[in-house]
């Protein structure tokens, strides 16, 4: 019989899995489950040996029933375990398969004993009754041992099943939230389309959410296991949420695109007006400075005009998309136009900025040099402050920078000095000094 702590029989739910057809044959096994009571009504033995044999037969029948019910119910519980967490259930299924095989073999042996000892036969001798009693007693002990093994397996499985079934309570609200999110996304997409918006993007996201939700509802947990089903439900909710937000933003996007288009056209006109000042600046560079000061900027006015022309083409495309309510495509065309205008604006600033910088250095060549000299001295002070003195590799680099700093002014010779090369050299010296400072601080941090 099962212990009070076992959930195999006392906790068996309605509709539990009744097991598969076993090797004994379903009909023969069911007959064995019914047999002892029917035989007892036909038996009626007067001798002590006959009574003992019948009592042993009834005990074996009870043990057989207990084992059969335990085996069937645990088979159902393991199946539920597999549905909830297939990977974790695999060892349990393997262990139960061994127990089930032993139970099937014990069932076959019990039925064989039942067939071999017909206690309704009035012509049996006391010795035959005694042999029957011993056979039924041995069968009872075997059946009870297997039942104990099954109950032990069930007790080990119970905590894991309890945790999984507790976690299973999380799934229904997650599924409800996922379905609600899909419904809300569908309403938002429908509203956007009814308003004449191009909702193809949000609609594609909505289709993804619906497909994922269908996978959950197709069969049980959709073959995902409990954790996988919970994650999938959350994924559905997130995808549907993005679809709903994107559909709801379409009207705002339409107005935003209209405003952006007007702003971009104004900016295109402003950038186009910079071509004249850029041409003037280029003339100043060509006439007043050496070729190395402006050769990298050659063709800037033409490049700016071409970029503005391409930007206006993109803006015309954006306007056409707007007319067809293709908001996303219009936004993409606007982005391309802005990229062209940014490049043209940057190019214009390089030309006019170059003139300003060259004029500044021509008026005061020592000013930029002083900034570079300060950076080198700062690096030297930091190197000298190191425990044990400056590292040789840092000394070599800094000495080289000092020499480069002294030689930089030699570039300012001739009628049109190469002020641009002079500025670039000073910037390179400043950057190199900063690199030395960074390395020294990193080495100090590594030493703790």
N, C-alpha and C positions, 0 to 999 in steps of 0.2 A: 504493500500500500504506500501511497505517497505521504511524505511528511507534511506537517502543518505549514511549514515554511515554503513548500513547493507551490508554484503558480501554474503547474502543468494542468491540473484538473480543476482545482478550486477557482482558478481565474480564467477558465476557458471561456472566451467570448462567444456570443451567438454568431453562427455563420463561420466559425473557424475552419481552416483548411482541414479536410477529412483525409488527406493523404492520397497516395497513388496506389494503384493495384500492385500488390506485392507478390513475391515469387510463390507464395503458398496458394494463390488463386483467391480472388475476392470472395467468391461464393463459398468456398470451403472454409475460409477464415471466418466469415460471418456465421456459418453454421457452427463453428467451434465456439464462437462467442455466445450462441444461444444454447448449445448442446447440453451442458450439465444440468440445467433446470429441467429440460424435457426428459432426460434420462432418469433423473431422480424420481420423477413421477411414475416412471414405468418400473423402477428398480424394486424397492421394498425388500431389503435383505434382512434376514433374521439373525445371522451369525455375527459375532464380534468382528471377524476378519472382513466380512462384507461391509459392515458399517464403517470400519476404519478406511477401507479402500474408497468408499463413496465420499467420505469426508476429505480424503486427500485429493480426489478428483475435483471436488468443489473448490478447494483451496487453489488448485492449479488453474481452474477456470477463472477464479477471481484475479489471480496473478497475471494470467494471460490478458484479461480485459484491461487491467491497469496498465500493463506494458503497451498494449495496442493503442489505447487512448493517449498515453504520453507520447508515443512515437508520432502519432498523427498530428497532435497539437504542436509539438516542437517543430515538426516539418513546416507547419504553417507559420510559426514564429520566425524561423530562419528565412523563409521566403519573404516575409515582411522586412526582415533585416536587410536582405539583398536589395529590396526596392529602395530602402532608405539610404543605404551606403554599401554599394556593391563591393568596393575594394576591401572595406573592413570586414564584410561578411564572408569573404572567400575562405579564410581559415576556419570560421565557424561551420561553414557548409562542408568542408573537408572532414572536420571532426565528426559532425553529425552523420555524414555518409558512413563512417566506420561503425558508429553506434547503431545506425539503422540496419546495416548489414548483419550485425550481431543479433538484432531484434528479429529480423526476418528468419535467420537460421534457427533461433529459439522457437519461433512460431511454428516452423516446419517440424521441429523435433516434438513440440507439444502435440500437434495434430497427429503425428505418427503414434505417440503414446496413446492418444485418445482412440485412434483406430485399432490399436493392437489390444486394448483391454476393454472389452464390451462388458460392463458390469451389470447389464440387464440380463445376461445369460445365466439362468438359474442353475445350470449344471456345472458351474465353476467350483473348484475345490478350494479349501482354505489356503493352500499354497499359492494358487493362482491369484486369489484376492491379495495375499501378502505381496506378491510380485508386482501386482498392479499398484498397490499402495506405495511401494518403494519407487516405482517409475514415476508416479504422479508427484511424489514428494521431491524427487530430484528435479523434475521439470519445474516445479514451483520455485525451488531455490534458484534455478537458472533464470527464470523469468523475473523473479524479484531482484536479483543482482543487476540484470540489465535495466530494470526500471530505476533502480538506485543510480546507475550510471547516467541514465537519461535525465533524472532529476538533478544530479550534480551538474551536468552540462547546462540544464535550464537555469539553475541558480547562478552559474557563472555568466550566462548570457543576459540575465535579467537586468543588471545595472546598466549595461550598454543599451539595451532596448528601452529602458526607462528614460535615459538621457536623450536618445533619438526621438522618442515619442513626445518628450517635453519640447524638444526643438521643433518638432513637427507642428506644434501650436503656432509657431511664428509664420508658417507658410500661408495660411488662409488670408491674414491681413495683408501680407505682401502681394498676394495674387489680386486681392481686391484693389489695392493701390495701383497695381500695374494696369488692371482693366480700366479703372477710372482715368488714369493718365492717358491711355489710348483713346478713350471716348472724348476727353477734353481736347486732345490734339486733333481728332477728326473734326470736332466742331469748329476749331480755329481755322483749319485748312479749308473747310467748306465756306466759312465766312469770308476768308481772303479771296477765294475763287469767285464767290458771288459778287464781291466788290470789284472784280475785274483785275485782280492781282495775278501775277505769275507765281503760283505756289508750288512749282515743280520740286524745288529743294525741300521744303517742309513735307511735301507729300511723299517723297522718297524716304525720308526719315520715318514717317508714319508707317509706310509699308514694312520697313525693317522691324519696327516695334510689333506690328501685327504678326509677322512671321515668327518672331521669337515667342510671342504669346501663344501662338498656335502650337509651337513645339511643346510648350508646357502642358497644354490641354489635350495633346494627341493621345497619350496613353499613360495613365498613372502620373508618375513624375517625369514623364518624357524621356526615361532612360538616363536622367541626369543625376539621380540620387538626391538626397535631401539638401545637402549643401549646394549642389549644382542648381537645383530648382530654385532655392532662395536667391542665389546669385543671378540666375536668369530673370527672375521676377524683378529684381532691382535694376537689372540692365534694361528691361522693357520700360520700367518707369522712367529711367533717365533718358532713353532715346525718345520716348513719347514726350517727355517734358521739353527736350530741345526742339522737337517738331512744333509743339504748341507755341513756344516762345518765338521761334522763327516766323511762324505764320502770323502771330499777333504783332510782330514788328514790321510786317510788310507795309501797312499804311504809313507808319512813321518813316520807314525807309524811303517810301515814295516821295514824301515831302522833303526829307533830308537830301535825296538825290537832286531834286529840283533846286533847292537852295545851293547845293554844292556846285551844280552846273553853272548857275549864275555867277557864283564867286570865282569859279575857275576861268570863265570868260573874261572877267575883269582882270584877273591876274595875268592872263595871256596878253592882254593889251599892255599892261604895265611892263612885262618882260620885253615885249616888242619895242617899247619906247626906250629900253636900255641900249639898243643897238647903236644909236647915235653917240651917246657918251662913251661906249666901248670903242667905237671907231676913233673918236678923238683921243682917247687914252692910248690906243695903239700908235697913233701918229706921234704922240709925245715920246713913247718908248723907242720907236724906230729912230727918231731924229736926235734924241738926247742921250741915249744910252747904247752900250755895246750890244752886239747881236745876241750874246749869251744871256742878256737880261730879258729878252722878249721872244726868243725863237720858239720856246715851248708854247707860247700863246698865239702863234701865227695862225690865222684863219678863224680866230674866235668870233668876229662879227658874223661871218657866214654860218658858223656852227650854231650860233644863237638863233639866227633867223630860221635855219632849218628845223631846229628843235621846236620853235614856236609854231611853225607850219604843221609839224607832225602833231603837236598838242591840239591844235585847232581841228585837225582831222578826227582825232579821238573824241573831242568834244561834240563834233557833229554826229559821230556814231552814238554817243551817249544820248543826244537829243532824239535820235531816231528810235533808240530802245525805249526811251521814256514815252514816246508817242504810242508804242505798242505795249505799254505797261510791263516791259521786261526790266524790272527794277534791278535785279542782280547783274544782268549784262550791262546795264547803264552804269552801275557802280564800278564794274571792272574797267569800262572804257574811261571813266573819270580818273580812276587810279593810274591808268597808263598816261593820261594827259598830264596829271600832276608830276609823274616821274620825268617826263620831258621838260616841263617847266622848271622843276627843281634843278635839272642838269644845266639848263640854259642860264638860270639865275646864278648858279654856282660859278659857271664859266665867266659870266659878266663880272662877278665879284672878284675873281682872280685877276682880271685885267686891271680894273680900277684900283684894286688893293695893291697890285704890284707897283703902280705909279706912286701911290702914297708911301709905300715902304722905301722905295728907291729914293724918293725926295728926302725922306727923313734921314736915311743913312748918309746921303750926300751932304746934308746940312751938318750932321754930327756923326762922323764915322766912329768916334770913340765910344758913343753911347751903347750900341749893341755889344761892343767888345767888353765893356765893363760888366755887362750882365753875364757873359760867358766866363769872365775872370772870377766873378763872385761864386759861380757854380763850382769851378775847379778848386778854389780855396776852401769852400765848404767841404768838399770831398777830402781834401788834404787834411783838414782839421780832424775830421772823423777818423781817418786812417791813422793819424798820429796818436789818437786817444785810445787805441786798442791796447789791451793788456799785452805786454811783451813787445810793443812797438808795431809799426805798420807791416802788413804782409808784403813780401817782395813782389808778388804779382800785381798788387794794387799800386805799389810805388812805380813800377814800370809803366803802367797805364797812365797814371797821373803825370809822370814826367813827360810822357809823349804828348799829353794834352797841353801841357805848358809850352812845349816847343811849337805845337801847331798854333797855339794862340799868338805866340810871338811872330810867327810867319804869316798869319792871316792878313795883317795890314799890308804885306808886300803885294797883295793882289790889287791894291788901289793905286795903280800907276797908269800913265798915259793920259791922253786927252779925254777918253771915255772909259773911266775905270770900271772894272767888272764888279759893280756893287752887289749884284745878285749872287755871284759865286762867293763873295765875301760873307754875305748874310747866311748862305747855306752852310759854309764852313763853321761859322760861329754857332749855328743851331746844332750842327753835328757834335761840336765840342761840348756844348751844354748837355746834350742827350747822353753822351758817353760819360760825363762826370756824374750825372744822375744814376747811370747804371752801376757805377762803382759804389755809390752810396747804398743802393739797393742790395748789392752783394754783401757789403760789409754788415749791414743790419741783419741779413739772412744768416750769415755765419755766426753773428753774435747770438741770435735766437737759437740756433742749433746747439751752441755750447751751453745754453741754459743760463 
